[in-house]
Amino acid sequence: AAVSHLRRSGVAAASHPRRRRAAAAMGRKKSAKAPQRWWASLDEEDPITLEPISDLAEPPFKLDGSYFDARTLADYLCDSGRLENPCTRRELTRDDCRALDAHLG
C-alpha cells in the first residue's frame, strides 16, 4: 500500500507535475541569495549510489542515522517493492514514507 502511495504521490512517475515543475525551476534564474548547502561538509556516502553526500544538489534525507539521496531512495523503494531501510532492513513506517514524500515535495 505504501509503494502505491509513493507512486501516486509522484515519487516514481517521471511525468508527474512536481517533476515537471522541478525541471522548469532548474532553468529559471537563481535568486541572489542561494540556500546554504549544510550537507556539503558531510563526509558520508549515499548507501545506495555510493556517491558523496556532499556532492548532492538537493538536501539529503536522513533515515535511521544514515543520509540518502532522497530521489534515489524513493526510486529504490518503488523499484524493489521493499519498504525497508536499505542499510538496516528495518521496515519503514507510514510516517517514514510520509516524511520522504514531504522531503521530495
N, C-alpha and C positions, 0 to 999 in steps of 0.2 A: 504494500500500500504506500509506503513512504517513497519507493522508487517512482511509482506513478505520480506521486505528489511532486517529486523533483522534476519529472518530465513535464507535467502540466505547468509547473511554475516557470519553465523556460530554462532550467539548468542544462538540459541536454539538447534543446531544439535550437539549431543554428539560425533558423529563420524567425525566431521569436522577436517581438518588438524590442525587448530590452537589449538584445544583442545588436539589433539594427541601430538603436539609439546610441549604444556604446560605441559602435563603429563610426557613426556620424559625429559623435562628440570628439573622437580622436582627430578628426580632420579640422575641427574648429581651432581658432587661435586660442592659445593658452592665456589665462589671466596673468597679470603681473606678479601676483603672489602665488607661487606654486606650493602645494601642500608638502609638509615635512615628510620625508621618507624615513621614518623611525626604524624601519626594518633594515635599512642599509648597513647598519653596524652589526647585525646579527651574523654570527659565524656558524650557521647551520645550513644543511641541505634539505631540500624537499624530499621526503622519504619515497615519493613515487618517481619523480623525474631525476633525482639526484643532482639537480641544479641548485646553485647557491640561492638561498632565500633573499640575500641582499641584492640580487640581480632582478628581482621581480618588479614589474612596472606598477603593480597594484599591491595594497597591503596583504600580507599573508593571513590565513585563517588558522587560529590556534585551536587544536583539539587534543585533549589529554596531555598537554605539555609539549606537543610537537607542532611545529609550524608547517603549513601546507600552502601550495599554490591553490587557491580556492577553486578556480575553474578546473584544474587537473583533478582535484579531489572529487568534485561533483561528477566529472566525466567518468572517473574510476568507479564511483558508486553506481552510477546508472549503467555503465557498460558491463560491470561484473555482476550486477544484481545482488551484491552483498552489501548490506547496510551495516558495515562494521569498520572500525578504525583499522586501516591497513597495517599499522605498526603493532598494535596490541590485540587485534581481532575482537576487541570489545564491541558488542552490539551497540549501534548508535540509537539514542533515544529520539523521540519525536522532537524534543527541544534541540538536540544536536542538529537535526535536519533543518529545523526552522531557522536556527542561528546561521547555518551555512547559506540557506536561501536568502536570508536578510543581508548577509555579508555580500552576496553576489548582486543583490538588489538593484 
